Amino acid sequence: MVTPPALWFQAHGDLMHDYKDEDSSFPGNEPQRFVANYRKAGGEIDLIYFEGPRMVGHSPDLTKMGANFDCMIEFAATHLKAGQKAA
């Protein structure tokens, strides 16, 4: 299975995605469980929580993410450079 480097930005209080699955033995919420399983499969992933309203069916407003946008830029630059070295 290919597991490319990934980022997961998650709004606190997002009832659609940031919830505890009561049927799971994993102690954290769904994003944390996904990240743990992705890493277990050999993938590199970061989970970054941000404050802000999250409406079901709408993407978050990236202009309100503050330093998280900088994290996204840094992540892309790091992995693009790594990809160029591997080529």
Gaussian input, Z-matrix of N, CA and C with variables (Angstrom, degrees):
# hf/3-21g

backbone

0 1
 N
 C     1     B1
 C     2     B2     1     A1
 N     3     B3     2     A2     1     D1
 C     4     B4     3     A3     2     D2
 C     5     B5     4     A4     3     D3
 N     6     B6     5     A5     4     D4
 C     7     B7     6     A6     5     D5
 C     8     B8     7     A7     6     D6
 N     9     B9     8     A8     7     D7
 C    10    B10     9     A9     8     D8
 C    11    B11    10    A10     9     D9
 N    12    B12    11    A11    10    D10
 C    13    B13    12    A12    11    D11
 C    14    B14    13    A13    12    D12
 N    15    B15    14    A14    13    D13
 C    16    B16    15    A15    14    D14
 C    17    B17    16    A16    15    D15
 N    18    B18    17    A17    16    D16
 C    19    B19    18    A18    17    D17
 C    20    B20    19    A19    18    D18
 N    21    B21    20    A20    19    D19
 C    22    B22    21    A21    20    D20
 C    23    B23    22    A22    21    D21
 N    24    B24    23    A23    22    D22
 C    25    B25    24    A24    23    D23
 C    26    B26    25    A25    24    D24
 N    27    B27    26    A26    25    D25
 C    28    B28    27    A27    26    D26
 C    29    B29    28    A28    27    D27
 N    30    B30    29    A29    28    D28
 C    31    B31    30    A30    29    D29
 C    32    B32    31    A31    30    D30
 N    33    B33    32    A32    31    D31
 C    34    B34    33    A33    32    D32
 C    35    B35    34    A34    33    D33
 N    36    B36    35    A35    34    D34
 C    37    B37    36    A36    35    D35
 C    38    B38    37    A37    36    D36
 N    39    B39    38    A38    37    D37
 C    40    B40    39    A39    38    D38
 C    41    B41    40    A40    39    D39
 N    42    B42    41    A41    40    D40
 C    43    B43    42    A42    41    D41
 C    44    B44    43    A43    42    D42
 N    45    B45    44    A44    43    D43
 C    46    B46    45    A45    44    D44
 C    47    B47    46    A46    45    D45
 N    48    B48    47    A47    46    D46
 C    49    B49    48    A48    47    D47
 C    50    B50    49    A49    48    D48
 N    51    B51    50    A50    49    D49
 C    52    B52    51    A51    50    D50
 C    53    B53    52    A52    51    D51
 N    54    B54    53    A53    52    D52
 C    55    B55    54    A54    53    D53
 C    56    B56    55    A55    54    D54
 N    57    B57    56    A56    55    D55
 C    58    B58    57    A57    56    D56
 C    59    B59    58    A58    57    D57
 N    60    B60    59    A59    58    D58
 C    61    B61    60    A60    59    D59
 C    62    B62    61    A61    60    D60
 N    63    B63    62    A62    61    D61
 C    64    B64    63    A63    62    D62
 C    65    B65    64    A64    63    D63
 N    66    B66    65    A65    64    D64
 C    67    B67    66    A66    65    D65
 C    68    B68    67    A67    66    D66
 N    69    B69    68    A68    67    D67
 C    70    B70    69    A69    68    D68
 C    71    B71    70    A70    69    D69
 N    72    B72    71    A71    70    D70
 C    73    B73    72    A72    71    D71
 C    74    B74    73    A73    72    D72
 N    75    B75    74    A74    73    D73
 C    76    B76    75    A75    74    D74
 C    77    B77    76    A76    75    D75
 N    78    B78    77    A77    76    D76
 C    79    B79    78    A78    77    D77
 C    80    B80    79    A79    78    D78
 N    81    B81    80    A80    79    D79
 C    82    B82    81    A81    80    D80
 C    83    B83    82    A82    81    D81
 N    84    B84    83    A83    82    D82
 C    85    B85    84    A84    83    D83
 C    86    B86    85    A85    84    D84
 N    87    B87    86    A86    85    D85
 C    88    B88    87    A87    86    D86
 C    89    B89    88    A88    87    D87
 N    90    B90    89    A89    88    D88
 C    91    B91    90    A90    89    D89
 C    92    B92    91    A91    90    D90
 N    93    B93    92    A92    91    D91
 C    94    B94    93    A93    92    D92
 C    95    B95    94    A94    93    D93
 N    96    B96    95    A95    94    D94
 C    97    B97    96    A96    95    D95
 C    98    B98    97    A97    96    D96
 N    99    B99    98    A98    97    D97
 C   100   B100    99    A99    98    D98
 C   101   B101   100   A100    99    D99
 N   102   B102   101   A101   100   D100
 C   103   B103   102   A102   101   D101
 C   104   B104   103   A103   102   D102
 N   105   B105   104   A104   103   D103
 C   106   B106   105   A105   104   D104
 C   107   B107   106   A106   105   D105
 N   108   B108   107   A107   106   D106
 C   109   B109   108   A108   107   D107
 C   110   B110   109   A109   108   D108
 N   111   B111   110   A110   109   D109
 C   112   B112   111   A111   110   D110
 C   113   B113   112   A112   111   D111
 N   114   B114   113   A113   112   D112
 C   115   B115   114   A114   113   D113
 C   116   B116   115   A115   114   D114
 N   117   B117   116   A116   115   D115
 C   118   B118   117   A117   116   D116
 C   119   B119   118   A118   117   D117
 N   120   B120   119   A119   118   D118
 C   121   B121   120   A120   119   D119
 C   122   B122   121   A121   120   D120
 N   123   B123   122   A122   121   D121
 C   124   B124   123   A123   122   D122
 C   125   B125   124   A124   123   D123
 N   126   B126   125   A125   124   D124
 C   127   B127   126   A126   125   D125
 C   128   B128   127   A127   126   D126
 N   129   B129   128   A128   127   D127
 C   130   B130   129   A129   128   D128
 C   131   B131   130   A130   129   D129
 N   132   B132   131   A131   130   D130
 C   133   B133   132   A132   131   D131
 C   134   B134   133   A133   132   D132
 N   135   B135   134   A134   133   D133
 C   136   B136   135   A135   134   D134
 C   137   B137   136   A136   135   D135
 N   138   B138   137   A137   136   D136
 C   139   B139   138   A138   137   D137
 C   140   B140   139   A139   138   D138
 N   141   B141   140   A140   139   D139
 C   142   B142   141   A141   140   D140
 C   143   B143   142   A142   141   D141
 N   144   B144   143   A143   142   D142
 C   145   B145   144   A144   143   D143
 C   146   B146   145   A145   144   D144
 N   147   B147   146   A146   145   D145
 C   148   B148   147   A147   146   D146
 C   149   B149   148   A148   147   D147
 N   150   B150   149   A149   148   D148
 C   151   B151   150   A150   149   D149
 C   152   B152   151   A151   150   D150
 N   153   B153   152   A152   151   D151
 C   154   B154   153   A153   152   D152
 C   155   B155   154   A154   153   D153
 N   156   B156   155   A155   154   D154
 C   157   B157   156   A156   155   D155
 C   158   B158   157   A157   156   D156
 N   159   B159   158   A158   157   D157
 C   160   B160   159   A159   158   D158
 C   161   B161   160   A160   159   D159
 N   162   B162   161   A161   160   D160
 C   163   B163   162   A162   161   D161
 C   164   B164   163   A163   162   D162
 N   165   B165   164   A164   163   D163
 C   166   B166   165   A165   164   D164
 C   167   B167   166   A166   165   D165
 N   168   B168   167   A167   166   D166
 C   169   B169   168   A168   167   D167
 C   170   B170   169   A169   168   D168
 N   171   B171   170   A170   169   D169
 C   172   B172   171   A171   170   D170
 C   173   B173   172   A172   171   D171
 N   174   B174   173   A173   172   D172
 C   175   B175   174   A174   173   D173
 C   176   B176   175   A175   174   D174
 N   177   B177   176   A176   175   D175
 C   178   B178   177   A177   176   D176
 C   179   B179   178   A178   177   D177
 N   180   B180   179   A179   178   D178
 C   181   B181   180   A180   179   D179
 C   182   B182   181   A181   180   D180
 N   183   B183   182   A182   181   D181
 C   184   B184   183   A183   182   D182
 C   185   B185   184   A184   183   D183
 N   186   B186   185   A185   184   D184
 C   187   B187   186   A186   185   D185
 C   188   B188   187   A187   186   D186
 N   189   B189   188   A188   187   D187
 C   190   B190   189   A189   188   D188
 C   191   B191   190   A190   189   D189
 N   192   B192   191   A191   190   D190
 C   193   B193   192   A192   191   D191
 C   194   B194   193   A193   192   D192
 N   195   B195   194   A194   193   D193
 C   196   B196   195   A195   194   D194
 C   197   B197   196   A196   195   D195
 N   198   B198   197   A197   196   D196
 C   199   B199   198   A198   197   D197
 C   200   B200   199   A199   198   D198
 N   201   B201   200   A200   199   D199
 C   202   B202   201   A201   200   D200
 C   203   B203   202   A202   201   D201
 N   204   B204   203   A203   202   D202
 C   205   B205   204   A204   203   D203
 C   206   B206   205   A205   204   D204
 N   207   B207   206   A206   205   D205
 C   208   B208   207   A207   206   D206
 C   209   B209   208   A208   207   D207
 N   210   B210   209   A209   208   D208
 C   211   B211   210   A210   209   D209
 C   212   B212   211   A211   210   D210
 N   213   B213   212   A212   211   D211
 C   214   B214   213   A213   212   D212
 C   215   B215   214   A214   213   D213
 N   216   B216   215   A215   214   D214
 C   217   B217   216   A216   215   D215
 C   218   B218   217   A217   216   D216
 N   219   B219   218   A218   217   D217
 C   220   B220   219   A219   218   D218
 C   221   B221   220   A220   219   D219
 N   222   B222   221   A221   220   D220
 C   223   B223   222   A222   221   D221
 C   224   B224   223   A223   222   D222
 N   225   B225   224   A224   223   D223
 C   226   B226   225   A225   224   D224
 C   227   B227   226   A226   225   D225
 N   228   B228   227   A227   226   D226
 C   229   B229   228   A228   227   D227
 C   230   B230   229   A229   228   D228
 N   231   B231   230   A230   229   D229
 C   232   B232   231   A231   230   D230
 C   233   B233   232   A232   231   D231
 N   234   B234   233   A233   232   D232
 C   235   B235   234   A234   233   D233
 C   236   B236   235   A235   234   D234
 N   237   B237   236   A236   235   D235
 C   238   B238   237   A237   236   D236
 C   239   B239   238   A238   237   D237
 N   240   B240   239   A239   238   D238
 C   241   B241   240   A240   239   D239
 C   242   B242   241   A241   240   D240
 N   243   B243   242   A242   241   D241
 C   244   B244   243   A243   242   D242
 C   245   B245   244   A244   243   D243
 N   246   B246   245   A245   244   D244
 C   247   B247   246   A246   245   D245
 C   248   B248   247   A247   246   D246
 N   249   B249   248   A248   247   D247
 C   250   B250   249   A249   248   D248
 C   251   B251   250   A250   249   D249
 N   252   B252   251   A251   250   D250
 C   253   B253   252   A252   251   D251
 C   254   B254   253   A253   252   D252
 N   255   B255   254   A254   253   D253
 C   256   B256   255   A255   254   D254
 C   257   B257   256   A256   255   D255
 N   258   B258   257   A257   256   D256
 C   259   B259   258   A258   257   D257
 C   260   B260   259   A259   258   D258

   B1=1.4649
   B2=1.5220
   B3=1.3035
   B4=1.4571
   B5=1.5287
   B6=1.3128
   B7=1.4704
   B8=1.5285
   B9=1.3272
   B10=1.4639
   B11=1.5241
   B12=1.3278
   B13=1.4583
   B14=1.5314
   B15=1.3297
   B16=1.4671
   B17=1.5227
   B18=1.3207
   B19=1.4650
   B20=1.5170
   B21=1.3090
   B22=1.4662
   B23=1.5212
   B24=1.3126
   B25=1.4628
   B26=1.5160
   B27=1.3132
   B28=1.4567
   B29=1.5283
   B30=1.3220
   B31=1.4634
   B32=1.5265
   B33=1.3282
   B34=1.4631
   B35=1.5297
   B36=1.3042
   B37=1.4545
   B38=1.5116
   B39=1.3200
   B40=1.4625
   B41=1.5293
   B42=1.3267
   B43=1.4580
   B44=1.5254
   B45=1.3192
   B46=1.4561
   B47=1.5342
   B48=1.3456
   B49=1.4572
   B50=1.5239
   B51=1.3045
   B52=1.4621
   B53=1.5265
   B54=1.3081
   B55=1.4668
   B56=1.5250
   B57=1.3081
   B58=1.4608
   B59=1.5161
   B60=1.3376
   B61=1.4520
   B62=1.5207
   B63=1.2924
   B64=1.4646
   B65=1.5221
   B66=1.3298
   B67=1.4653
   B68=1.5313
   B69=1.3135
   B70=1.4532
   B71=1.5266
   B72=1.3152
   B73=1.4633
   B74=1.5258
   B75=1.3357
   B76=1.4671
   B77=1.5226
   B78=1.3273
   B79=1.4649
   B80=1.5304
   B81=1.3219
   B82=1.4584
   B83=1.5167
   B84=1.3347
   B85=1.4550
   B86=1.5252
   B87=1.3220
   B88=1.4615
   B89=1.5327
   B90=1.3367
   B91=1.4676
   B92=1.5311
   B93=1.3225
   B94=1.4601
   B95=1.5318
   B96=1.3126
   B97=1.4630
   B98=1.5287
   B99=1.3289
   B100=1.4617
   B101=1.5227
   B102=1.3361
   B103=1.4657
   B104=1.5318
   B105=1.3197
   B106=1.4653
   B107=1.5229
   B108=1.3210
   B109=1.4659
   B110=1.5291
   B111=1.3228
   B112=1.4686
   B113=1.5229
   B114=1.3387
   B115=1.4638
   B116=1.5252
   B117=1.3205
   B118=1.4593
   B119=1.5286
   B120=1.3281
   B121=1.4633
   B122=1.5291
   B123=1.3391
   B124=1.4572
   B125=1.5052
   B126=1.3179
   B127=1.4587
   B128=1.5157
   B129=1.3082
   B130=1.4619
   B131=1.5249
   B132=1.3263
   B133=1.4656
   B134=1.5206
   B135=1.3157
   B136=1.4627
   B137=1.5142
   B138=1.3224
   B139=1.4617
   B140=1.5203
   B141=1.3229
   B142=1.4600
   B143=1.5210
   B144=1.3264
   B145=1.4608
   B146=1.5189
   B147=1.3195
   B148=1.4578
   B149=1.5202
   B150=1.3087
   B151=1.4579
   B152=1.5166
   B153=1.2901
   B154=1.4522
   B155=1.5051
   B156=1.3075
   B157=1.4601
   B158=1.5213
   B159=1.3076
   B160=1.4642
   B161=1.5135
   B162=1.2949
   B163=1.4543
   B164=1.5167
   B165=1.3092
   B166=1.4610
   B167=1.5255
   B168=1.3258
   B169=1.4568
   B170=1.5161
   B171=1.3388
   B172=1.4560
   B173=1.5266
   B174=1.3119
   B175=1.4587
   B176=1.5153
   B177=1.3368
   B178=1.4644
   B179=1.5256
   B180=1.3092
   B181=1.4623
   B182=1.5297
   B183=1.3240
   B184=1.4580
   B185=1.5164
   B186=1.3339
   B187=1.4597
   B188=1.5281
   B189=1.3301
   B190=1.4692
   B191=1.5346
   B192=1.3239
   B193=1.4526
   B194=1.5203
   B195=1.3192
   B196=1.4556
   B197=1.5133
   B198=1.3345
   B199=1.4622
   B200=1.5255
   B201=1.3309
   B202=1.4591
   B203=1.5236
   B204=1.3179
   B205=1.4648
   B206=1.5229
   B207=1.3421
   B208=1.4604
   B209=1.5296
   B210=1.3300
   B211=1.4753
   B212=1.5213
   B213=1.3211
   B214=1.4615
   B215=1.5340
   B216=1.3211
   B217=1.4687
   B218=1.5260
   B219=1.3276
   B220=1.4697
   B221=1.5337
   B222=1.3267
   B223=1.4566
   B224=1.5310
   B225=1.3239
   B226=1.4698
   B227=1.5241
   B228=1.3195
   B229=1.4605
   B230=1.5247
   B231=1.3185
   B232=1.4600
   B233=1.5237
   B234=1.3247
   B235=1.4530
   B236=1.5294
   B237=1.3140
   B238=1.4627
   B239=1.5347
   B240=1.3526
   B241=1.4622
   B242=1.5241
   B243=1.3414
   B244=1.4681
   B245=1.5199
   B246=1.3207
   B247=1.4600
   B248=1.5187
   B249=1.3199
   B250=1.4632
   B251=1.5220
   B252=1.3471
   B253=1.4617
   B254=1.5218
   B255=1.3329
   B256=1.4691
   B257=1.5249
   B258=1.3249
   B259=1.4803
   B260=1.4984
   A1=108.93
   A2=117.26
   A3=122.20
   A4=108.51
   A5=115.04
   A6=120.33
   A7=108.34
   A8=117.22
   A9=119.92
   A10=110.52
   A11=117.51
   A12=120.39
   A13=109.91
   A14=115.91
   A15=119.45
   A16=111.30
   A17=115.18
   A18=124.04
   A19=107.96
   A20=116.34
   A21=121.33
   A22=105.86
   A23=116.50
   A24=122.24
   A25=107.07
   A26=116.44
   A27=121.02
   A28=110.48
   A29=115.72
   A30=120.48
   A31=109.20
   A32=116.08
   A33=120.00
   A34=108.82
   A35=116.49
   A36=120.04
   A37=114.98
   A38=118.03
   A39=121.97
   A40=107.31
   A41=116.79
   A42=121.32
   A43=112.79
   A44=117.25
   A45=120.88
   A46=111.19
   A47=117.58
   A48=120.40
   A49=114.65
   A50=119.17
   A51=121.81
   A52=109.83
   A53=115.56
   A54=120.56
   A55=109.11
   A56=116.70
   A57=123.46
   A58=108.46
   A59=116.22
   A60=121.42
   A61=108.04
   A62=116.52
   A63=121.42
   A64=112.84
   A65=118.06
   A66=121.85
   A67=112.33
   A68=116.93
   A69=121.25
   A70=110.43
   A71=116.47
   A72=120.49
   A73=111.65
   A74=117.03
   A75=120.49
   A76=109.33
   A77=118.14
   A78=120.27
   A79=115.43
   A80=118.16
   A81=120.66
   A82=112.86
   A83=114.40
   A84=122.01
   A85=110.62
   A86=115.88
   A87=121.62
   A88=113.91
   A89=119.86
   A90=117.94
   A91=111.59
   A92=117.07
   A93=121.29
   A94=110.78
   A95=116.99
   A96=120.95
   A97=110.45
   A98=116.44
   A99=119.86
   A100=110.76
   A101=116.31
   A102=121.28
   A103=110.10
   A104=117.32
   A105=120.51
   A106=111.12
   A107=117.54
   A108=121.42
   A109=111.74
   A110=116.87
   A111=121.11
   A112=109.75
   A113=116.15
   A114=120.35
   A115=110.72
   A116=116.70
   A117=121.12
   A118=110.86
   A119=116.36
   A120=121.80
   A121=112.04
   A122=116.65
   A123=120.68
   A124=115.13
   A125=117.66
   A126=121.10
   A127=113.27
   A128=115.07
   A129=122.62
   A130=106.77
   A131=115.95
   A132=120.24
   A133=109.35
   A134=116.17
   A135=122.80
   A136=108.78
   A137=115.40
   A138=122.45
   A139=107.24
   A140=115.95
   A141=121.11
   A142=108.68
   A143=115.22
   A144=120.53
   A145=110.10
   A146=116.17
   A147=120.64
   A148=109.45
   A149=114.47
   A150=121.18
   A151=108.53
   A152=116.09
   A153=118.64
   A154=111.07
   A155=115.74
   A156=119.05
   A157=110.95
   A158=115.80
   A159=121.18
   A160=107.11
   A161=115.45
   A162=121.74
   A163=109.07
   A164=117.05
   A165=121.45
   A166=109.46
   A167=116.49
   A168=121.66
   A169=114.26
   A170=117.90
   A171=121.16
   A172=109.46
   A173=115.98
   A174=120.70
   A175=109.24
   A176=117.33
   A177=119.07
   A178=110.52
   A179=116.02
   A180=122.26
   A181=107.62
   A182=117.05
   A183=120.90
   A184=113.17
   A185=118.09
   A186=119.87
   A187=111.17
   A188=117.36
   A189=121.51
   A190=111.78
   A191=116.88
   A192=120.30
   A193=114.09
   A194=118.19
   A195=121.29
   A196=113.00
   A197=116.43
   A198=122.52
   A199=112.18
   A200=118.12
   A201=119.60
   A202=111.89
   A203=117.07
   A204=119.46
   A205=109.54
   A206=116.66
   A207=120.69
   A208=110.63
   A209=117.36
   A210=121.44
   A211=110.17
   A212=116.52
   A213=121.30
   A214=110.39
   A215=116.47
   A216=121.50
   A217=109.79
   A218=116.74
   A219=121.14
   A220=110.92
   A221=116.45
   A222=121.71
   A223=110.45
   A224=116.03
   A225=120.43
   A226=110.87
   A227=117.37
   A228=120.82
   A229=110.74
   A230=117.77
   A231=122.22
   A232=111.16
   A233=116.48
   A234=119.28
   A235=112.67
   A236=117.47
   A237=119.06
   A238=110.12
   A239=115.97
   A240=119.82
   A241=110.34
   A242=117.03
   A243=120.79
   A244=110.33
   A245=117.40
   A246=121.67
   A247=112.05
   A248=116.33
   A249=120.01
   A250=110.88
   A251=117.03
   A252=120.74
   A253=110.84
   A254=116.46
   A255=121.03
   A256=112.11
   A257=116.32
   A258=119.93
   A259=112.73
   D1=131.17
   D2=177.19
   D3=-85.45
   D4=129.15
   D5=178.54
   D6=-126.26
   D7=87.79
   D8=-179.74
   D9=-67.42
   D10=157.04
   D11=175.64
   D12=-55.84
   D13=141.19
   D14=-175.10
   D15=-144.84
   D16=155.63
   D17=171.71
   D18=-122.14
   D19=142.60
   D20=173.86
   D21=-125.14
   D22=111.75
   D23=173.42
   D24=-94.32
   D25=127.58
   D26=-174.58
   D27=-132.78
   D28=126.40
   D29=175.52
   D30=-77.55
   D31=135.83
   D32=172.40
   D33=-62.20
   D34=138.90
   D35=175.35
   D36=80.86
   D37=10.91
   D38=177.39
   D39=-77.12
   D40=101.70
   D41=-174.34
   D42=-65.37
   D43=-22.97
   D44=-179.15
   D45=-73.56
   D46=-35.55
   D47=-172.53
   D48=-123.07
   D49=-28.37
   D50=-174.56
   D51=-101.77
   D52=70.95
   D53=-176.87
   D54=-134.72
   D55=162.37
   D56=176.63
   D57=-94.78
   D58=122.24
   D59=176.33
   D60=-80.03
   D61=109.84
   D62=-176.54
   D63=-65.74
   D64=-19.61
   D65=178.85
   D66=-85.51
   D67=-6.32
   D68=-177.57
   D69=-99.31
   D70=145.37
   D71=175.84
   D72=-83.43
   D73=-6.11
   D74=179.28
   D75=-67.62
   D76=133.57
   D77=-174.71
   D78=-74.89
   D79=-18.06
   D80=-176.01
   D81=-99.11
   D82=-172.11
   D83=177.61
   D84=-82.01
   D85=172.86
   D86=-176.04
   D87=-56.28
   D88=-45.63
   D89=178.80
   D90=-59.35
   D91=-40.74
   D92=-179.68
   D93=-66.42
   D94=-38.29
   D95=177.88
   D96=-65.84
   D97=-44.84
   D98=178.77
   D99=-59.00
   D100=-46.44
   D101=-178.79
   D102=-61.31
   D103=-44.10
   D104=178.59
   D105=-60.33
   D106=-43.52
   D107=179.91
   D108=-69.03
   D109=-36.62
   D110=178.61
   D111=-63.71
   D112=-43.92
   D113=178.64
   D114=-65.90
   D115=-39.76
   D116=178.40
   D117=-61.11
   D118=-31.05
   D119=178.79
   D120=-81.98
   D121=-0.03
   D122=177.32
   D123=99.98
   D124=4.54
   D125=-178.79
   D126=-87.62
   D127=155.81
   D128=174.39
   D129=-103.43
   D130=122.77
   D131=-177.55
   D132=-149.57
   D133=144.13
   D134=173.79
   D135=-119.66
   D136=138.36
   D137=175.02
   D138=-108.22
   D139=120.11
   D140=-177.93
   D141=-121.95
   D142=116.45
   D143=176.77
   D144=-85.41
   D145=146.91
   D146=175.05
   D147=-138.35
   D148=155.41
   D149=177.13
   D150=-87.96
   D151=147.51
   D152=176.95
   D153=144.63
   D154=154.93
   D155=-179.89
   D156=-67.01
   D157=144.94
   D158=178.16
   D159=-134.48
   D160=116.76
   D161=-178.74
   D162=-101.69
   D163=132.79
   D164=178.21
   D165=-56.74
   D166=131.16
   D167=178.32
   D168=86.27
   D169=1.47
   D170=-179.88
   D171=-124.93
   D172=141.07
   D173=175.05
   D174=-73.71
   D175=151.15
   D176=177.37
   D177=-67.61
   D178=152.29
   D179=177.30
   D180=-79.37
   D181=102.98
   D182=-175.72
   D183=-63.62
   D184=-20.96
   D185=178.32
   D186=-70.98
   D187=-13.58
   D188=-179.56
   D189=-101.85
   D190=10.65
   D191=-176.03
   D192=-91.36
   D193=-1.69
   D194=176.52
   D195=56.43
   D196=-128.62
   D197=-175.66
   D198=-66.45
   D199=-17.40
   D200=179.98
   D201=-63.84
   D202=-31.23
   D203=176.68
   D204=-64.25
   D205=-39.03
   D206=176.92
   D207=-63.26
   D208=-37.34
   D209=176.33
   D210=-60.75
   D211=-40.30
   D212=-179.91
   D213=-63.81
   D214=-44.38
   D215=179.69
   D216=-63.40
   D217=-45.77
   D218=-179.82
   D219=-62.46
   D220=-42.80
   D221=178.93
   D222=-59.21
   D223=-48.69
   D224=-179.54
   D225=-62.30
   D226=-44.83
   D227=-178.96
   D228=-63.05
   D229=-43.59
   D230=179.92
   D231=-60.37
   D232=-46.70
   D233=-175.25
   D234=-79.40
   D235=-25.24
   D236=173.86
   D237=-69.30
   D238=-40.59
   D239=177.69
   D240=-64.23
   D241=-42.15
   D242=179.33
   D243=-63.03
   D244=-39.07
   D245=178.87
   D246=-66.41
   D247=-35.95
   D248=179.22
   D249=-68.84
   D250=-37.42
   D251=178.93
   D252=-67.18
   D253=-34.49
   D254=-177.87
   D255=-74.92
   D256=-22.55
   D257=-175.34
   D258=-77.19

